[in-house]
Every structure is written in C-alpha cells, then in structure tokens.
Amino acid sequence: MSTEMIVDTLWVVLAGLLVFFMNLGFAAVETGFNRSKNAVNILSKNFIVFAVSSLGFMLLGWGLMFGGDNPFVGTQNLFILGGNVDFYKDTLTSNVPFWGKFFFQLVFCGTAATIVSGAVAERVKYIAFILFSFVLTLVIYPIVGHWIWGGGWLGQLGFMDFAGDTVVHSVGGWAALAGAMILGPRYGKYDKDGKPKAIPGHNLSLAVIGAFILWLGWFGFNPGSTMSFQNPADVVHIVLTTNTATIAAILTATATSWIFIGKPDLGMTINGCLAGLVAITGGCAYVSVGSSLLIGAIAGVLVVFSVLIFDKVKIDDPVGATSVHLVCGVFGTLCVGLFAQEGVTSLSTVNGLFFGGGVSLLVTEIIGIIAVGAFTFAASYLVWYLLKVTVGIRVSLEEEIEGLDIGEHGNHAYPDFAIVAPIMATANGGGEITVPVSPGPVPKPVSDTVSPDEAIPVVNKARPGVKMTKVTVITNQEKFTALQTALDKIGITGLTATNVLGYGMQKGHTEYFRGLPVKTRLLPKVQVDIVVCKIPVETVVETVKKALYTGSMGDGKIFIYDVENVIKIRTGEEGYDALQDEE
C-alpha cells in the first residue's frame, strides 16, 4: 500500500470517527432540550437509530446510492454483503479501501436519520421511529445521495453540495417536517386560543455539552469530505470556513434573541451554533473565509425567526431540527450558488452569482432544492402515514402526560433524583454559600426507651391551658441565615426549613425558552416553620420582622396558626412536654 493510500485512509477513518461521535452530541442536545420524563426514550432513540441506519445502509442503501450511473438510482451490485466490492474500487476515491469509504458514508447516513429524532420527540412511538429510520436509510436517503454524489442526474447537471447541506441536512429536515406535521403538536404546547406555550427543556447544561460535541464532530464532517489529505491546504481551508460560519452564527443568533426576545436566550445560541455549522456544510470548500463569515451571520438570524415561525404555524419541533437542518440546509445550498468562488481551494472550479458566475449555478442549486424537497417530503409523509394506519405513530395521551420513559420503556432516567432549589445565604464577604438545613441530631439509643404500646396509643395527654402556636415565615432564600441567627438569639432551638416556589405582588420573574414565555413564573423561596409555647408569639414576630425587613418587595410574610397538639413519637409525650428539649 502506498504512502498516499495510508495517509488518505487514516484521514477518512479519523474523520468518520468524529462524525460518529456526533451521535452523542445529538443525543445530548435533544435530551437537554426536552423534559426529564422523556430522557430515557430520547436517549434510546439516539442510541438505536445508528444501529438501524447502519443495517439499512449496509443491506441496500449503499448499493442504491453508488451502484452504477443510472440517473435516478443505483442498479448494479446492490448487495455488498457477500457481493463483489471490487466493483466500487474507484467509487469516490481509489486511495481508500472499500470498507473505509463505506464507513465514512455510513456515518453520514446515520446523521440524516438522527435529525428526525428531535422533531418528533416526546410523543412518537418507539417502534414507529425505528421503522421510519430503517426505511429512510434503506431507500429514501440513498436515492437522494445517488442523485448528487453517486453519479445521478443532479450531479450531472452540475449541482454542488460538498459535505451534505442537501444530501444529509435537508433530507433529514424534510423527513423531520413530515413527521412533525403528521404527528401533531405535543399536549399542552398550544393554549385554547392557539398561541404557542413554552415547554422548557430539563437540562441546558447537557444541551451545551451536546452542542460542543457537534461542533467538534463537524471538523470531521466537512473537512473529511475531501476523502483525501493529499492537499492539506484544502483541508485547513474547510476547517476555517466551518469554524468561521459557526462563530458568526452564534453571535448573531444571540444578538437577535437579545433584541427580539429581550434576553440572550441560551437555547437560541445553541441553535445558532448548529445553524452556522449546517449553513456552511454545502459550500465549505467552495467559498472564501470572508464569505463564510457572512453566511454564518445570516444563518444565525434566520434560525431564530424560523424557530418562532414554526411555533406559530403549529409545527411543534422541540429542538428546532427543522429550523436548523431544513431551513439552514436550504439556505446553505443557495449560498453555494451565490458565494462559490473559483480557486479558493483546488476543489472549487465554478463562480457563483456574487463572483461573476451569473445565475447558472444558482438556478441549478434551486432545481436541486426543489427536487430533493419534493421527493423526500412526499416519500417521508407516505411512510409516516402508512405507519400511522398500521402500527400507529403516537403514544396515548396518558403515556404522553406521564412521560414516554414509563410508557415506552418502563423506567426513569433519574429514579433517585429530586430537583430542589438550594438554600443560599450571602456570606459577610458577599459570596454565596450553601447552608444545609439540619433535621437535628440523630437520637442515640437510651436505656429508658419507651415501649410502642405506651408511646403509640392515641390519647390526648397535652397539658390543659398551655397555648401552642405555629409561626410560618416565607421569604427569599438568601435571608435564611440572618433569620436563623436571629431566632437562635431568642431561644428558638428547633425549626423546619423547606425550599418552596412562589411569588407575591412582584409576580415572579419573566422567563423565556426559545422565545416563548414559560408558563410558570414562580420564584425560589424558603419556608421556615416554628412551633412555640414558652416564647411569646409577639417576640418571635418582632424578631422575624427585624431580621427580614428591607422595605422592598420580597421581604416575605408571616403566618400564625393555633396548634391543637404536638406528639413526640419516640416517647409519646404531647403538647408542651413534646416541645421541650431533653436534658
């Protein structure tokens, strides 16, 4: 094997591994953008989709995509398992062994199938998604791939799509759109007037991790599409156009959400990152670094408005897959016809409209967009419809409300995890510290343990005439330490502190998720409960007021209740006696 073959094979395999790693990125973004009750289902879909797509592409997909030069579909040597793979020796490149080329194309096919998962999340049946993914990668994706990359009619017409804006992203986007339309929106997504409501994801940290993984993986996706490292200048140019479009889109998506939503929405920033990556995919080898900056900047604005528009027209896409992959995939394809510049790499031989090439290339790109869109959407809609009338494609309303994790898989992603807001206190230096609320010391076994028969009978043995009062204080969490200190000084030795959510006259805070106001506007509070009998209630109230008063909204409220009885479970003591500390 020659040095050139070794270098190119290593490069293609490495790039393929980076693209494979993007599966984790898609899983993390989709899981983070959706609710915790569906996390197992989403992770399962993203895990199994690569296995399903790999099988479909191996059984028939590769053959349909690269099997001969028929204008519409591959017809020769369709079955590579046990077939004559020497037939494909010169397909794409002769410098990489067949199975290396197959693996690289396989991970691209898997990416197209994964795109669909996010748009149909939180309501699609697991089996329906598996079956659709199999058909998509067995037939639909390979046919489009043949038209453009396999010697088909669009490639012969001069259609240019270097790394898959149309072949991968638009195909996945059209399939996702068909699925989202036929499934309908999630329960609770729209109010009685048809206005969209925010359904926030449960873990934006996970979504950010996923976005970084996808960003990294794209450095295999785009540069690896050279399928050769014989011209390093081409590779590094593609690396830079890819990164430049991405950073521009991140900035413009953030700015756009800041201006039109009022806050720099993190979800929109993440989608901006992915929008820039998608928009440059088709032309990364054909445009200059300067052009990539402009392409990414436009994509970042485009994706924000696209997400909002899809929500308004009741296309419920929980992660924005249609906006990112379809809208920006189409936009990126158009950019090839506009910004292509002859000579920016050895792979770029045609000028687009903005560089003196006229409208010829742009018209060809538009023809390809329309043809691929019509075929992919129609075929995908047909498959979704057939699944709907056979196995069904949507879970029951009960399962959707409870969460697909239980209904579809019978388990939770976070079985032992309860989300609570920490009680935060401000230290003297201004820094934040966490103050744990202790339930009190664990009682040690004592020799005079009271028997259950004596302790358990329900007989009111409280001292008559002794008044007991419960004082409940609800205030901001950061004031807990000051309150606790003040209560200690007047002899309050026992209290219960609970993290709660609520608001008073200030009406909470305004919160948004991807441009839509979140229904709940509750603020984190701390609730402190005290039962007193010896200490006058007036003393407790005055102490609390002095500890919490600032004169601003949010100081809190004090509630006072009469307590009929208190029972100490260990000893059976009641009333006044149950509240006393033991010597």
ZILIN-V441304 format. One record per helix or strand. SS is the DSSP state (H for helix, E for strand). FROM is the first residue (numbers start at 1). LEN is the number of residues. If there is no record, write none. Layout:
ss = <SS SS>
from = <FROM FROM>
len = <LEN LEN>
This chain:
ss = <H H H H E H H H E E E H H H H H H H H E H H E E H E H E E E E H E E E H>
from = <3 36 85 98 124 126 153 165 190 196 198 204 223 232 266 289 321 353 360 394 397 404 424 432 452 468 477 496 512 516 523 537 557 567 574 576>
len = <30 31 4 22 1 23 5 19 1 1 1 18 4 30 16 24 19 3 30 1 6 6 3 3 5 9 13 7 2 3 10 12 7 1 1 4>
